[in-house]
Amino acid sequence: MSDLVIPAPALPTVPTTTGGRFPVRRVFCVGRNYAAHAREMGHDPDREPPFFFTKPADAVVADDADTSYPSMTERLEHEVELVVAIGSGGSDIAVADALDHVWGYAVGLDLTRRDLQAEAKRLGRPWDMAKGFDASAPIGAVVPAGTVDPTRGTVELLVDGERRQHGDLGDQIWSVAEVIAELSRAVRLEPGDLVMTGTPEGVGVVALGSTLEGTIAGVGSVRTRLV
């Protein structure tokens, strides 16, 4: 007999290209990891070490399902990103060893209530309600790490068939290995953690009814419709 006083929440999972599903423990995100995007947001990428924020695991939208358009915003924006799926945990991971901790990679969308984020920045408050709201992280299928080179590959986002974002993994300020190493200094990474590694330039507003499709060469795609 269970001693839980309410039913346990369902475990969020995302599909994999191997046929199984990857359980999601936590979602970490890297801020401003592409120089051009940092500049379009008004920051100097040459002076800033990597920083992180989080989304709850149940913010994930899997299997190319529709995404509910969030409340409390008039400026919902898209950000397409490489997602790293951690397969083995560790603290203070060396850069040289970091990729050994990766199970696989996927394409994800970091949806952002930009107006709420701007107000939070103005008031010096956390970004939680701008970044970590319900259904704020559509994520595609995870492909095993052995088939992916995370240092290069075209990154694109289409909105209703029109290209909005275009870049390359090689444009990242901090590589995947460096991101994992730096994050593992702050928290112990565990199997099931996802790390969203930043977005190229071209972020912009999306509307109710829009269809978003993100792709990364050699990794795959993610697709969702805002309803």
N, C-alpha and C positions, 0 to 999 in steps of 0.2 A: 504494500500500500504506500502511495506517495504521501510525503508530509508537506507538499506544496499546498498553500491555502487558496491559490487560484491556478488555473491551467497554465503550464509553461508556455511562453511565447514560441511561435514557430521559429526555427533556425533559418535565417536568410541564406540562400544559396544562389550561385550562378552556374550556368552550363559550362561544360568544357568540350573541346573537340574530340576528347577520348570517349565520350558517352556518359561519363559520370558527372557529378556535380561538385562544385567547390564550395565548402561551407565558409560563410563570411563571419569573422569575429569582430573586426574593427575596420574602419575606413579612415586612413590618413591622407591628407592632401598637401602638396607642396605649393607654396605661393610664389608667383612671379619667377618661374624657372626658364623662361625664354626672354631674351634681351628685348626683342621687338615688342612683345606683349607688355613687359615691364615699362617700357617707354610710353606705350600708348595709354597706360594707366597712370602716367605721371611720375615714374620712379626711375632711379639710376641703378641699373642692374650691376654695375661694376663695383658698387660699394656695399652690397647687401649679401650676407650669408643666407643659406636656405632657412626658411621658417615654415612652420606646419600648422594646420588646423584640422579639424575632424568632422566627419559626418557619422551619424549612427548607422549601424549595420543595416537596419531596416529601411534606410533611405534608398537602398539599391532597388532598381527596377530591372528585372531580368527577362530573358527570352524575347526581347524586342517587343514587349508589351507596351500598351499605351501608357502615357504618363499624365497624371492629373495636373492641370495647371494650378499653381499654388495661389492661395489667398494673400492679401496684404501687400500686393506689389503691382506697380504699373510699369516695371522695367525688369522683366525676366530675361536674362542673358545666357547664351550658350558658351561652353568652353569644352573643346574636345581634347582628350588626354590619353596617354599611355598609362595603363593600369598594371601594376606589379602585384602578383599573387604570391604571398610568402608561404613557403612550404615547410621551412624549419626555422625555429626561433633562435634568438640570441641577443646578448647585450654587447655593446662596444665592439661591434663587428668591424673588422678591418676591411678597407676598400678592396683589397686584393681577394678577399674571401666572400664579398657581399653577394655576388651572383650565384654562389653555391646555395644560398638560402631561398632562391626563387623557384617556385613550382611552375609558374607560367606567366603569360601576359595576355591582356585584353585591351579593348578599346572602350573608353568610358566618356560620359558627359558629366561635367560639373556644372549643374544648373545653379544660377546665382540670382537672388533677389537684389539686384544692384542698387536700387534705391534704398533698401534697408541697410545694405552694406555701407553706402555713402553716409547715411545718417549715423550709423554706429561708429564709423571712423571719425566723424565730426565731433561726436560726444565722447570719444575715447572708450567706447564700450566694445564687448566681444562681438564677433561676427556670427555667432551661432545661428540666429534666426535668419540670417542672410544666406548661409551656406548649408546648414544642417537640417533643413526642413524636410517634410515627408516627400518621398519620390524625387529627391534632388540628385540621384546618382544612377542614371541608366547605364548598364554595363553589359557588353557583349560576351560572347563565349571566350573562355580562357584556353589559350593554346599552350602546350607544354614548352618550357623554356628552351629546350634543346633545339627547337626549330626556329628560334628568333634571335636576331642580332639587335639588341636594344639601343645600339649606338647610332643607327641610321635607319631611314625609312620615311617616306612621304606621309605627312599627317594632313588630313583634309576634313572639312565639315561642309555638308550641303544642307541648306534649308529650303524645302520645297523645290529641290533640284538645282538651286542656285548656290554656287560655291561662295562660302563666307570666310572660311579659314583655310590657310595653306602654309605648311612649314615642313620641317624635317626633324626627326629625333636628334640629328647631329647638331641642331641649333640650341639644344638644352645647355643652360649655364652649368648646372650640376648634373653629372651623368647618373644613370640608375644606380650604379655601384656606390657613388658618393652620397646619393640621397639615402640609400639604405644604411650606410655606415653612420651618417650624421643622425638620422632618426633613431638608430639603435643606441646612441649615446643618451638620449632623453627618455626612452622607454624600452623595455624589453620586448622585442618583436616576437610574435607567436604565430604558429601555423594558423592560417585562415585570415590573417591580416591582409588588407588590400592597401596599396599605396598609389594614389593618383599623382602623376609626376609633373603637372603643369601644362599650360596650353600655349600654342603659338598665337601670334597677333591675329586680329580680325574678329574679336568677340563682338557680339551685337545682340540686339533685342529680338526676341521671338514672340509670336502671338498665339493665342488659342487657335487650334486647328492646324498649326504648322507641323510638318514632318521633318525630323532631324535625322541625318545619316552621317555618322562619323566613320572614317576609315583610316587605317595605318597600314602601309605596305608591309607585307610579311607577317602581320598580326591578325587582321580581320576587320570586323565592322561592328557597329552598334546602330540600331534604328529604333526610333520611337515617334509617336504622334502625340501632340499635346491636346488633351481633351478636357 
